[in-house]
Amino acid sequence: MQGKKDYQEKLFIRFQLSDYIPADNFYRRLKSILDLNFVYDTTSKYYGTEGQKSIDPVVFFRLMLVGYLENLNSDRRIIATSRMRMDILYFIGYDLDEELPWHSTLSRTRQLYGEEEFTAVFKQVLKKCIDAGLVAGKRQAIDSAFVKANAAMSSLVEREIMNDAATYGKQLDDHNDEAPAGDIPDENTKPKPRKNAKVDKKANSKRYSPSDPDARLSVKPGKTTRLNYSAHVSVDTQNHVITHIQAFHADKGDAPCLPEILTHVAGNLKDNGMEIEDVLADTGYSGEAALLFLAGNRIKGFIPNRPGCQSRESRQGFSYDGEQDRYVCPEGKYLTFHNFKKAENDNTHKIYRTSVKDCRDCPLKSTCTNLQGFKVFKDSVAKDLYIEMHERMQTRQGSKARKVRQSTVEPVLGTLINFTGMKQVNTKGLELANKCMIMAAIAYNLKKLVNGIPAKIRRRKRKLPGNHSDALINTLSACLLKIANILTAFSIACKSKWPNNLLLCNLIIQPF
């Protein structure tokens, strides 16, 4: 017999939200382990003692987490989705009949709180990951990706035009005059750059977006030019937990950002009794500032050099005398150190040059010297560090470090962008963009903390040196010792002399 459901709403009902949330629900488990009560003290400075009550700070942070956990890049959608989900209502502490905060309240509160409040929540979650054994701390993989800014390409204007307009507006204010209608610039006359145009290095110095002045023009190979921010992420290689994330201007190189990133990473780990030993990064982080910072802090880096920075052998016919710090030309003349020179990219060059007298009668003068009549070489002050890094990357350890970096930080960035609401920031300005990225990293780490580490990653054997367990070494030692005993017993039984095999086993066992 066919059934037919007859639904009529009840006038009175006894309902308790917690009874309808399964025990294995993600938000129920998250609520049991995430304690944000400390934000009441850290945010109290932003409120007075009188007036209308604001949104609960704990509720605000929980709603922000819902947005990134559900990949919702809009405050309106966060409120709308939370209103329809019982598990989310239970997580933020609201009943079915309670009215949720207005979506604009989220935006205003995000602007009200400083970065230190968001960073404090991130550190709290990171500490829980460390206490759960998900972070080793010794090896960090670092990479960056562009995040679309909340500004359109059509909003770009010329900086010189805007400067003239500002001056003109100031003159009008001084004279209390009203601008005639004919002097108002037409929006249709604004330059509209081609979306597939290649951005030159000085594009950001010529144009900017008034709606978001901190956004910068940038482009990836094969992609369209757009206004972006640059997100730099540091990931622990043991279980892919994020140890730091930070927003930078998109036109800033990766190498100058590395010292600041590692300073924050070291601080986050030091608070939990950990220290960085190795740093894995791609070629974009190869630079003078990065290498000098690594050397000064005794951190071993695995960063492939840019072309031309591998060695001094690329200068054909010239040899380098390391003891005297000079170059020797094919004719036996010396290029000695002359002075330091600051480059446009803030790098410092060491200038080596010959004297005019040495090159005056040289048969190679016409093809070798400059217009002033002497030969000049420029080396970075970190040239020796470049060479050391290149040699390290040619080893087996360097090859494996490259593979570990690719399999660690790149999937994390892909997850943040595609599944954790970081494809585009819904705010204006670098400071607010940094807050959004921090919240995305918190949501990512919480997923790791609540769901645990997949069995595939737990069983993965780290191939880099220094990751072998003591149990494995002890097992190998016991096996080799047993082989030595068998060979000894067999040698005695056969009354033969096998000194070489016995000696070999003893030599193998000795290092263990």
Contacts in CASP RR format, 6 or more apart in sequence:
PFRMAT RR
TARGET T0000
AUTHOR 0000-0000-0000
METHOD contacts of the structure
MODEL  1
MQGKKDYQEKLFIRFQLSDYIPADNFYRRLKSILDLNFVYDTTSKYYGTE
GQKSIDPVVFFRLMLVGYLENLNSDRRIIATSRMRMDILYFIGYDLDEEL
PWHSTLSRTRQLYGEEEFTAVFKQVLKKCIDAGLVAGKRQAIDSAFVKAN
AAMSSLVEREIMNDAATYGKQLDDHNDEAPAGDIPDENTKPKPRKNAKVD
KKANSKRYSPSDPDARLSVKPGKTTRLNYSAHVSVDTQNHVITHIQAFHA
DKGDAPCLPEILTHVAGNLKDNGMEIEDVLADTGYSGEAALLFLAGNRIK
GFIPNRPGCQSRESRQGFSYDGEQDRYVCPEGKYLTFHNFKKAENDNTHK
IYRTSVKDCRDCPLKSTCTNLQGFKVFKDSVAKDLYIEMHERMQTRQGSK
ARKVRQSTVEPVLGTLINFTGMKQVNTKGLELANKCMIMAAIAYNLKKLV
NGIPAKIRRRKRKLPGNHSDALINTLSACLLKIANILTAFSIACKSKWPN
NLLLCNLIIQPF
15 96 0 8 1.000
17 86 0 8 1.000
17 89 0 8 1.000
17 90 0 8 1.000
17 95 0 8 1.000
17 96 0 8 1.000
18 90 0 8 1.000
20 86 0 8 1.000
21 27 0 8 1.000
21 28 0 8 1.000
21 86 0 8 1.000
21 87 0 8 1.000
21 90 0 8 1.000
22 28 0 8 1.000
25 87 0 8 1.000
26 69 0 8 1.000
26 87 0 8 1.000
26 450 0 8 1.000
26 451 0 8 1.000
27 87 0 8 1.000
27 88 0 8 1.000
27 90 0 8 1.000
27 91 0 8 1.000
28 87 0 8 1.000
28 90 0 8 1.000
28 91 0 8 1.000
29 450 0 8 1.000
30 91 0 8 1.000
30 446 0 8 1.000
30 450 0 8 1.000
31 90 0 8 1.000
31 91 0 8 1.000
33 128 0 8 1.000
33 449 0 8 1.000
33 450 0 8 1.000
34 125 0 8 1.000
34 446 0 8 1.000
36 57 0 8 1.000
36 58 0 8 1.000
36 61 0 8 1.000
36 62 0 8 1.000
36 121 0 8 1.000
36 124 0 8 1.000
37 58 0 8 1.000
38 120 0 8 1.000
38 124 0 8 1.000
39 57 0 8 1.000
39 58 0 8 1.000
39 61 0 8 1.000
39 117 0 8 1.000
39 120 0 8 1.000
39 121 0 8 1.000
40 57 0 8 1.000
40 58 0 8 1.000
42 116 0 8 1.000
42 117 0 8 1.000
42 120 0 8 1.000
43 57 0 8 1.000
43 113 0 8 1.000
43 117 0 8 1.000
46 112 0 8 1.000
46 113 0 8 1.000
47 54 0 8 1.000
54 105 0 8 1.000
54 109 0 8 1.000
55 101 0 8 1.000
55 105 0 8 1.000
55 106 0 8 1.000
55 109 0 8 1.000
57 109 0 8 1.000
59 92 0 8 1.000
59 93 0 8 1.000
59 94 0 8 1.000
59 101 0 8 1.000
60 101 0 8 1.000
60 105 0 8 1.000
60 106 0 8 1.000
60 109 0 8 1.000
61 121 0 8 1.000
62 91 0 8 1.000
62 92 0 8 1.000
62 93 0 8 1.000
63 78 0 8 1.000
63 79 0 8 1.000
63 82 0 8 1.000
63 92 0 8 1.000
63 101 0 8 1.000
63 106 0 8 1.000
64 78 0 8 1.000
64 106 0 8 1.000
64 110 0 8 1.000
64 439 0 8 1.000
65 439 0 8 1.000
65 442 0 8 1.000
65 443 0 8 1.000
65 446 0 8 1.000
66 72 0 8 1.000
66 78 0 8 1.000
66 81 0 8 1.000
66 82 0 8 1.000
66 88 0 8 1.000
66 91 0 8 1.000
66 92 0 8 1.000
67 73 0 8 1.000
67 77 0 8 1.000
67 78 0 8 1.000
67 81 0 8 1.000
67 421 0 8 1.000
67 443 0 8 1.000
68 420 0 8 1.000
68 421 0 8 1.000
68 422 0 8 1.000
68 439 0 8 1.000
68 440 0 8 1.000
68 442 0 8 1.000
68 443 0 8 1.000
69 420 0 8 1.000
69 443 0 8 1.000
69 446 0 8 1.000
69 447 0 8 1.000
70 78 0 8 1.000
70 81 0 8 1.000
71 419 0 8 1.000
71 420 0 8 1.000
71 421 0 8 1.000
72 78 0 8 1.000
72 81 0 8 1.000
72 421 0 8 1.000
73 421 0 8 1.000
73 423 0 8 1.000
73 424 0 8 1.000
73 426 0 8 1.000
74 426 0 8 1.000
75 103 0 8 1.000
75 104 0 8 1.000
75 106 0 8 1.000
75 107 0 8 1.000
75 426 0 8 1.000
76 103 0 8 1.000
78 103 0 8 1.000
78 106 0 8 1.000
79 100 0 8 1.000
79 101 0 8 1.000
79 102 0 8 1.000
79 103 0 8 1.000
79 106 0 8 1.000
81 88 0 8 1.000
82 88 0 8 1.000
82 89 0 8 1.000
82 92 0 8 1.000
82 94 0 8 1.000
82 100 0 8 1.000
83 89 0 8 1.000
83 100 0 8 1.000
86 96 0 8 1.000
89 95 0 8 1.000
89 96 0 8 1.000
94 100 0 8 1.000
107 427 0 8 1.000
110 427 0 8 1.000
110 432 0 8 1.000
110 435 0 8 1.000
111 432 0 8 1.000
113 435 0 8 1.000
114 431 0 8 1.000
114 435 0 8 1.000
115 431 0 8 1.000
115 434 0 8 1.000
115 435 0 8 1.000
115 438 0 8 1.000
118 435 0 8 1.000
118 438 0 8 1.000
118 439 0 8 1.000
119 438 0 8 1.000
121 438 0 8 1.000
121 442 0 8 1.000
122 245 0 8 1.000
122 438 0 8 1.000
122 441 0 8 1.000
122 442 0 8 1.000
122 445 0 8 1.000
123 268 0 8 1.000
123 271 0 8 1.000
125 442 0 8 1.000
125 445 0 8 1.000
125 446 0 8 1.000
125 449 0 8 1.000
126 135 0 8 1.000
126 241 0 8 1.000
126 242 0 8 1.000
126 243 0 8 1.000
126 268 0 8 1.000
126 272 0 8 1.000
126 445 0 8 1.000
127 271 0 8 1.000
127 272 0 8 1.000
128 449 0 8 1.000
129 135 0 8 1.000
129 241 0 8 1.000
129 445 0 8 1.000
129 448 0 8 1.000
129 449 0 8 1.000
130 272 0 8 1.000
130 274 0 8 1.000
132 449 0 8 1.000
133 239 0 8 1.000
134 236 0 8 1.000
134 238 0 8 1.000
134 239 0 8 1.000
134 241 0 8 1.000
134 448 0 8 1.000
134 449 0 8 1.000
134 452 0 8 1.000
134 453 0 8 1.000
135 236 0 8 1.000
135 238 0 8 1.000
135 239 0 8 1.000
135 241 0 8 1.000
135 243 0 8 1.000
135 269 0 8 1.000
135 272 0 8 1.000
135 274 0 8 1.000
136 236 0 8 1.000
136 237 0 8 1.000
136 238 0 8 1.000
136 274 0 8 1.000
137 236 0 8 1.000
137 238 0 8 1.000
137 243 0 8 1.000
137 269 0 8 1.000
137 274 0 8 1.000
137 275 0 8 1.000
137 276 0 8 1.000
138 274 0 8 1.000
138 275 0 8 1.000
138 276 0 8 1.000
138 277 0 8 1.000
138 278 0 8 1.000
139 236 0 8 1.000
139 237 0 8 1.000
139 238 0 8 1.000
139 276 0 8 1.000
139 277 0 8 1.000
139 278 0 8 1.000
139 279 0 8 1.000
139 280 0 8 1.000
139 404 0 8 1.000
139 464 0 8 1.000
140 234 0 8 1.000
140 235 0 8 1.000
140 236 0 8 1.000
140 237 0 8 1.000
140 243 0 8 1.000
140 262 0 8 1.000
140 265 0 8 1.000
140 276 0 8 1.000
140 278 0 8 1.000
140 279 0 8 1.000
140 280 0 8 1.000
141 234 0 8 1.000
141 235 0 8 1.000
141 236 0 8 1.000
141 237 0 8 1.000
141 279 0 8 1.000
141 280 0 8 1.000
141 281 0 8 1.000
141 404 0 8 1.000
141 405 0 8 1.000
141 408 0 8 1.000
141 409 0 8 1.000
142 232 0 8 1.000
142 233 0 8 1.000
142 234 0 8 1.000
142 235 0 8 1.000
142 258 0 8 1.000
142 261 0 8 1.000
142 262 0 8 1.000
142 279 0 8 1.000
142 280 0 8 1.000
142 281 0 8 1.000
142 285 0 8 1.000
142 409 0 8 1.000
143 232 0 8 1.000
143 233 0 8 1.000
143 235 0 8 1.000
143 281 0 8 1.000
143 282 0 8 1.000
143 405 0 8 1.000
143 409 0 8 1.000
143 410 0 8 1.000
143 413 0 8 1.000
144 230 0 8 1.000
144 231 0 8 1.000
144 232 0 8 1.000
144 233 0 8 1.000
144 248 0 8 1.000
144 254 0 8 1.000
144 257 0 8 1.000
145 230 0 8 1.000
145 231 0 8 1.000
145 233 0 8 1.000
145 413 0 8 1.000
145 414 0 8 1.000
145 417 0 8 1.000
146 218 0 8 1.000
146 220 0 8 1.000
146 228 0 8 1.000
146 229 0 8 1.000
146 230 0 8 1.000
146 231 0 8 1.000
146 250 0 8 1.000
147 228 0 8 1.000
147 229 0 8 1.000
147 230 0 8 1.000
147 231 0 8 1.000
147 247 0 8 1.000
147 417 0 8 1.000
147 422 0 8 1.000
147 423 0 8 1.000
147 424 0 8 1.000
147 425 0 8 1.000
147 433 0 8 1.000
147 437 0 8 1.000
148 226 0 8 1.000
148 227 0 8 1.000
148 228 0 8 1.000
148 423 0 8 1.000
148 424 0 8 1.000
148 425 0 8 1.000
149 209 0 8 1.000
149 212 0 8 1.000
149 214 0 8 1.000
149 215 0 8 1.000
149 226 0 8 1.000
149 227 0 8 1.000
149 228 0 8 1.000
149 229 0 8 1.000
149 424 0 8 1.000
149 425 0 8 1.000
149 433 0 8 1.000
150 211 0 8 1.000
150 212 0 8 1.000
150 215 0 8 1.000
150 424 0 8 1.000
150 425 0 8 1.000
150 426 0 8 1.000
150 427 0 8 1.000
150 428 0 8 1.000
151 209 0 8 1.000
151 211 0 8 1.000
151 212 0 8 1.000
151 215 0 8 1.000
151 227 0 8 1.000
151 428 0 8 1.000
152 209 0 8 1.000
152 211 0 8 1.000
152 227 0 8 1.000
153 192 0 8 1.000
153 193 0 8 1.000
153 195 0 8 1.000
153 225 0 8 1.000
153 226 0 8 1.000
153 227 0 8 1.000
154 190 0 8 1.000
154 192 0 8 1.000
155 209 0 8 1.000
155 210 0 8 1.000
155 211 0 8 1.000
156 190 0 8 1.000
156 191 0 8 1.000
156 192 0 8 1.000
156 193 0 8 1.000
156 207 0 8 1.000
156 208 0 8 1.000
156 209 0 8 1.000
156 217 0 8 1.000
156 227 0 8 1.000
157 190 0 8 1.000
157 191 0 8 1.000
157 207 0 8 1.000
157 208 0 8 1.000
157 209 0 8 1.000
157 210 0 8 1.000
158 191 0 8 1.000
158 206 0 8 1.000
158 207 0 8 1.000
159 205 0 8 1.000
159 206 0 8 1.000
159 207 0 8 1.000
159 208 0 8 1.000
160 206 0 8 1.000
161 185 0 8 1.000
162 208 0 8 1.000
162 210 0 8 1.000
165 185 0 8 1.000
169 179 0 8 1.000
172 178 0 8 1.000
172 179 0 8 1.000
191 207 0 8 1.000
193 207 0 8 1.000
193 225 0 8 1.000
194 225 0 8 1.000
195 224 0 8 1.000
195 225 0 8 1.000
195 226 0 8 1.000
196 224 0 8 1.000
196 225 0 8 1.000
197 225 0 8 1.000
198 219 0 8 1.000
198 225 0 8 1.000
199 217 0 8 1.000
199 218 0 8 1.000
199 219 0 8 1.000
199 225 0 8 1.000
203 217 0 8 1.000
204 216 0 8 1.000
204 217 0 8 1.000
204 251 0 8 1.000
207 217 0 8 1.000
208 215 0 8 1.000
209 215 0 8 1.000
209 227 0 8 1.000
211 428 0 8 1.000
212 227 0 8 1.000
212 428 0 8 1.000
212 429 0 8 1.000
213 429 0 8 1.000
214 229 0 8 1.000
214 249 0 8 1.000
214 428 0 8 1.000
214 429 0 8 1.000
214 430 0 8 1.000
214 433 0 8 1.000
215 227 0 8 1.000
215 228 0 8 1.000
215 229 0 8 1.000
215 250 0 8 1.000
215 429 0 8 1.000
216 227 0 8 1.000
216 228 0 8 1.000
216 229 0 8 1.000
216 249 0 8 1.000
216 250 0 8 1.000
216 251 0 8 1.000
217 225 0 8 1.000
217 226 0 8 1.000
217 227 0 8 1.000
217 228 0 8 1.000
217 250 0 8 1.000
217 251 0 8 1.000
218 225 0 8 1.000
218 226 0 8 1.000
218 227 0 8 1.000
218 228 0 8 1.000
218 230 0 8 1.000
218 250 0 8 1.000
218 251 0 8 1.000
219 225 0 8 1.000
219 226 0 8 1.000
227 250 0 8 1.000
228 250 0 8 1.000
229 247 0 8 1.000
229 248 0 8 1.000
229 249 0 8 1.000
229 250 0 8 1.000
229 425 0 8 1.000
229 430 0 8 1.000
229 433 0 8 1.000
230 247 0 8 1.000
230 248 0 8 1.000
230 249 0 8 1.000
230 250 0 8 1.000
230 252 0 8 1.000
230 253 0 8 1.000
230 257 0 8 1.000
231 245 0 8 1.000
231 246 0 8 1.000
231 247 0 8 1.000
231 248 0 8 1.000
231 413 0 8 1.000
231 416 0 8 1.000
231 422 0 8 1.000
231 437 0 8 1.000
232 245 0 8 1.000
232 246 0 8 1.000
232 247 0 8 1.000
232 248 0 8 1.000
232 254 0 8 1.000
232 257 0 8 1.000
232 261 0 8 1.000
233 242 0 8 1.000
233 244 0 8 1.000
233 245 0 8 1.000
233 409 0 8 1.000
233 412 0 8 1.000
233 413 0 8 1.000
233 416 0 8 1.000
233 441 0 8 1.000
234 242 0 8 1.000
234 243 0 8 1.000
234 244 0 8 1.000
234 245 0 8 1.000
234 261 0 8 1.000
234 262 0 8 1.000
234 265 0 8 1.000
234 409 0 8 1.000
235 241 0 8 1.000
235 242 0 8 1.000
235 243 0 8 1.000
235 408 0 8 1.000
235 409 0 8 1.000
235 412 0 8 1.000
236 242 0 8 1.000
236 243 0 8 1.000
237 280 0 8 1.000
237 404 0 8 1.000
237 405 0 8 1.000
237 408 0 8 1.000
237 462 0 8 1.000
238 462 0 8 1.000
239 448 0 8 1.000
239 453 0 8 1.000
239 457 0 8 1.000
240 408 0 8 1.000
240 411 0 8 1.000
240 412 0 8 1.000
240 448 0 8 1.000
240 457 0 8 1.000
241 445 0 8 1.000
241 448 0 8 1.000
242 412 0 8 1.000
242 441 0 8 1.000
242 444 0 8 1.000
242 445 0 8 1.000
243 265 0 8 1.000
243 268 0 8 1.000
243 269 0 8 1.000
244 261 0 8 1.000
244 264 0 8 1.000
244 265 0 8 1.000
244 268 0 8 1.000
245 437 0 8 1.000
245 438 0 8 1.000
245 440 0 8 1.000
245 441 0 8 1.000
246 257 0 8 1.000
246 260 0 8 1.000
246 261 0 8 1.000
246 264 0 8 1.000
246 434 0 8 1.000
246 437 0 8 1.000
247 430 0 8 1.000
247 433 0 8 1.000
247 434 0 8 1.000
247 437 0 8 1.000
248 257 0 8 1.000
248 430 0 8 1.000
249 430 0 8 1.000
253 284 0 8 1.000
254 281 0 8 1.000
254 282 0 8 1.000
254 284 0 8 1.000
254 285 0 8 1.000
255 284 0 8 1.000
255 285 0 8 1.000
255 286 0 8 1.000
255 287 0 8 1.000
255 288 0 8 1.000
255 289 0 8 1.000
255 290 0 8 1.000
256 289 0 8 1.000
256 290 0 8 1.000
256 346 0 8 1.000
257 285 0 8 1.000
258 281 0 8 1.000
258 285 0 8 1.000
258 289 0 8 1.000
258 290 0 8 1.000
258 293 0 8 1.000
259 289 0 8 1.000
259 290 0 8 1.000
259 293 0 8 1.000
262 276 0 8 1.000
262 279 0 8 1.000
262 293 0 8 1.000
262 294 0 8 1.000
262 297 0 8 1.000
262 299 0 8 1.000
265 276 0 8 1.000
266 275 0 8 1.000
266 276 0 8 1.000
266 297 0 8 1.000
269 275 0 8 1.000
269 276 0 8 1.000
276 299 0 8 1.000
277 299 0 8 1.000
277 300 0 8 1.000
278 299 0 8 1.000
278 300 0 8 1.000
278 301 0 8 1.000
278 302 0 8 1.000
278 401 0 8 1.000
278 464 0 8 1.000
279 294 0 8 1.000
279 299 0 8 1.000
279 300 0 8 1.000
279 301 0 8 1.000
279 302 0 8 1.000
279 303 0 8 1.000
280 301 0 8 1.000
280 302 0 8 1.000
280 303 0 8 1.000
280 401 0 8 1.000
280 402 0 8 1.000
280 404 0 8 1.000
280 405 0 8 1.000
280 408 0 8 1.000
280 409 0 8 1.000
281 290 0 8 1.000
281 301 0 8 1.000
281 302 0 8 1.000
281 303 0 8 1.000
281 405 0 8 1.000
282 303 0 8 1.000
282 304 0 8 1.000
282 405 0 8 1.000
283 303 0 8 1.000
283 304 0 8 1.000
283 305 0 8 1.000
283 306 0 8 1.000
284 303 0 8 1.000
284 306 0 8 1.000
285 303 0 8 1.000
286 303 0 8 1.000
286 304 0 8 1.000
286 305 0 8 1.000
286 306 0 8 1.000
286 309 0 8 1.000
286 386 0 8 1.000
286 389 0 8 1.000
287 306 0 8 1.000
287 347 0 8 1.000
287 382 0 8 1.000
288 347 0 8 1.000
288 348 0 8 1.000
288 380 0 8 1.000
288 381 0 8 1.000
288 382 0 8 1.000
289 346 0 8 1.000
289 347 0 8 1.000
290 303 0 8 1.000
291 303 0 8 1.000
291 382 0 8 1.000
291 385 0 8 1.000
291 386 0 8 1.000
291 389 0 8 1.000
292 381 0 8 1.000
292 382 0 8 1.000
292 385 0 8 1.000
293 299 0 8 1.000
294 300 0 8 1.000
294 301 0 8 1.000
294 385 0 8 1.000
295 382 0 8 1.000
295 385 0 8 1.000
300 392 0 8 1.000
301 389 0 8 1.000
301 392 0 8 1.000
302 392 0 8 1.000
302 393 0 8 1.000
302 397 0 8 1.000
302 398 0 8 1.000
302 401 0 8 1.000
302 402 0 8 1.000
302 405 0 8 1.000
303 389 0 8 1.000
303 393 0 8 1.000
304 389 0 8 1.000
304 393 0 8 1.000
304 402 0 8 1.000
305 386 0 8 1.000
305 389 0 8 1.000
305 390 0 8 1.000
305 393 0 8 1.000
308 314 0 8 1.000
309 380 0 8 1.000
309 383 0 8 1.000
309 386 0 8 1.000
309 390 0 8 1.000
310 386 0 8 1.000
310 387 0 8 1.000
310 390 0 8 1.000
311 387 0 8 1.000
311 390 0 8 1.000
312 320 0 8 1.000
312 379 0 8 1.000
312 383 0 8 1.000
312 387 0 8 1.000
315 327 0 8 1.000
315 377 0 8 1.000
317 329 0 8 1.000
317 330 0 8 1.000
318 327 0 8 1.000
318 328 0 8 1.000
318 329 0 8 1.000
318 330 0 8 1.000
318 335 0 8 1.000
318 377 0 8 1.000
319 327 0 8 1.000
319 328 0 8 1.000
320 326 0 8 1.000
320 327 0 8 1.000
320 328 0 8 1.000
321 327 0 8 1.000
321 328 0 8 1.000
321 334 0 8 1.000
324 334 0 8 1.000
324 336 0 8 1.000
325 336 0 8 1.000
325 337 0 8 1.000
326 334 0 8 1.000
326 335 0 8 1.000
326 336 0 8 1.000
326 337 0 8 1.000
326 352 0 8 1.000
327 334 0 8 1.000
327 335 0 8 1.000
327 352 0 8 1.000
327 377 0 8 1.000
328 334 0 8 1.000
328 335 0 8 1.000
329 335 0 8 1.000
329 354 0 8 1.000
329 368 0 8 1.000
329 375 0 8 1.000
330 364 0 8 1.000
331 362 0 8 1.000
331 363 0 8 1.000
331 364 0 8 1.000
333 354 0 8 1.000
333 358 0 8 1.000
333 359 0 8 1.000
333 362 0 8 1.000
334 354 0 8 1.000
334 358 0 8 1.000
335 352 0 8 1.000
335 353 0 8 1.000
335 354 0 8 1.000
335 375 0 8 1.000
335 376 0 8 1.000
335 377 0 8 1.000
336 352 0 8 1.000
336 353 0 8 1.000
336 354 0 8 1.000
337 350 0 8 1.000
337 351 0 8 1.000
337 352 0 8 1.000
338 351 0 8 1.000
338 352 0 8 1.000
338 353 0 8 1.000
339 351 0 8 1.000
340 348 0 8 1.000
340 349 0 8 1.000
340 350 0 8 1.000
340 351 0 8 1.000
340 381 0 8 1.000
341 348 0 8 1.000
341 349 0 8 1.000
341 351 0 8 1.000
341 378 0 8 1.000
342 348 0 8 1.000
342 349 0 8 1.000
343 349 0 8 1.000
347 380 0 8 1.000
347 381 0 8 1.000
348 380 0 8 1.000
348 381 0 8 1.000
349 378 0 8 1.000
349 379 0 8 1.000
349 380 0 8 1.000
349 381 0 8 1.000
350 378 0 8 1.000
350 379 0 8 1.000
350 380 0 8 1.000
350 381 0 8 1.000
350 383 0 8 1.000
351 376 0 8 1.000
351 377 0 8 1.000
351 378 0 8 1.000
352 376 0 8 1.000
352 377 0 8 1.000
352 378 0 8 1.000
352 379 0 8 1.000
353 374 0 8 1.000
353 375 0 8 1.000
353 376 0 8 1.000
353 377 0 8 1.000
354 369 0 8 1.000
354 374 0 8 1.000
354 375 0 8 1.000
355 374 0 8 1.000
356 372 0 8 1.000
356 373 0 8 1.000
356 374 0 8 1.000
358 374 0 8 1.000
359 365 0 8 1.000
359 368 0 8 1.000
359 369 0 8 1.000
359 373 0 8 1.000
359 374 0 8 1.000
359 375 0 8 1.000
360 373 0 8 1.000
362 368 0 8 1.000
362 369 0 8 1.000
365 373 0 8 1.000
368 375 0 8 1.000
369 375 0 8 1.000
370 376 0 8 1.000
380 386 0 8 1.000
392 398 0 8 1.000
393 399 0 8 1.000
393 401 0 8 1.000
393 402 0 8 1.000
397 464 0 8 1.000
397 465 0 8 1.000
400 463 0 8 1.000
400 464 0 8 1.000
401 464 0 8 1.000
403 463 0 8 1.000
404 462 0 8 1.000
404 463 0 8 1.000
404 464 0 8 1.000
412 444 0 8 1.000
415 444 0 8 1.000
416 422 0 8 1.000
416 440 0 8 1.000
416 441 0 8 1.000
416 444 0 8 1.000
417 423 0 8 1.000
420 440 0 8 1.000
420 443 0 8 1.000
420 444 0 8 1.000
421 440 0 8 1.000
422 436 0 8 1.000
422 437 0 8 1.000
422 440 0 8 1.000
425 432 0 8 1.000
425 433 0 8 1.000
425 436 0 8 1.000
425 437 0 8 1.000
426 436 0 8 1.000
427 433 0 8 1.000
427 435 0 8 1.000
427 436 0 8 1.000
461 467 0 8 1.000
473 512 0 8 1.000
474 512 0 8 1.000
476 512 0 8 1.000
477 509 0 8 1.000
477 512 0 8 1.000
480 505 0 8 1.000
480 508 0 8 1.000
480 509 0 8 1.000
480 512 0 8 1.000
481 509 0 8 1.000
483 505 0 8 1.000
484 502 0 8 1.000
484 505 0 8 1.000
484 506 0 8 1.000
484 509 0 8 1.000
487 498 0 8 1.000
487 501 0 8 1.000
487 502 0 8 1.000
487 505 0 8 1.000
488 502 0 8 1.000
490 498 0 8 1.000
491 497 0 8 1.000
491 498 0 8 1.000
491 502 0 8 1.000
END
